[in-house]
């Protein structure tokens, strides 16, 4: 166990040099504020709003789809409208498409060009999602990459990679785990993790809380 | 404006590297797949990226590729697929 001794960890320091893009972002931001086009408080609020969005929103959507077939049908037809039904503000989300994992089909999402991700309902993507390693490899060796995440799928299952290159954002609806018939919607939502909604994992089993 | 392609059509992704920003990854260029669905029409990101109006809008399609067609070493699970969104001006009919 880690005993939290305050004198043990390395001193917290800032990096001396900003990267090229950090400098560019700060320069543009300063100019926009200086010219009165936006305020520092607006920038801060936008960051705060983004940080407040977590995969719990997506999990709520998936859990509802698991218990309500009519909702699932609407989610698969027009995901953004269905998400809005649950009172979730979809913010800047463009077109959302929900894709369902089944016994025969496993979907996994990537953006090979950058980091397209349904941020308004999943929050900020994990660092690995943006890494060159994941982006370049999952499209050519999806099963190998999934195995590194601890997910080995039978040969008979179709592994379908979605490369999210444009205006569409994809949300994976993981398969509902067996033995969860008696669970409430709220408890089901706890089984729906971020990674399962990207498609690099299955939903948790109830005994994996 | 009418769409050039319908679900089921066989299409090839054009080759190209226009100066500036484009959203068609090189790994898929020159490959032949089939149209799964048409998402609708969207402003062209190649213009939007530089402050343009993105008009005329481009139809955006979901295209399906079979993994073994993308890479002939992909033999273990031949039913595996790659689905990708491609704008209409990057697609051409695949000859039969």
Interface residues (C-beta under 8 A of the other chain):
Chain A: X95 X97 X112 X113 X139 X140 X142 X143 X155 X156 X157 X158 X159 X160 X161 X162 X163 X164 X165 X166 X167 X168
Chain B: X23 X24 X25 X27 X28 X39 X40 X42 X45 X60 X62 X67 X70 X71 X74 X76 X77 X79 X80 X81 X82 X83 X84 X85 X86 X87
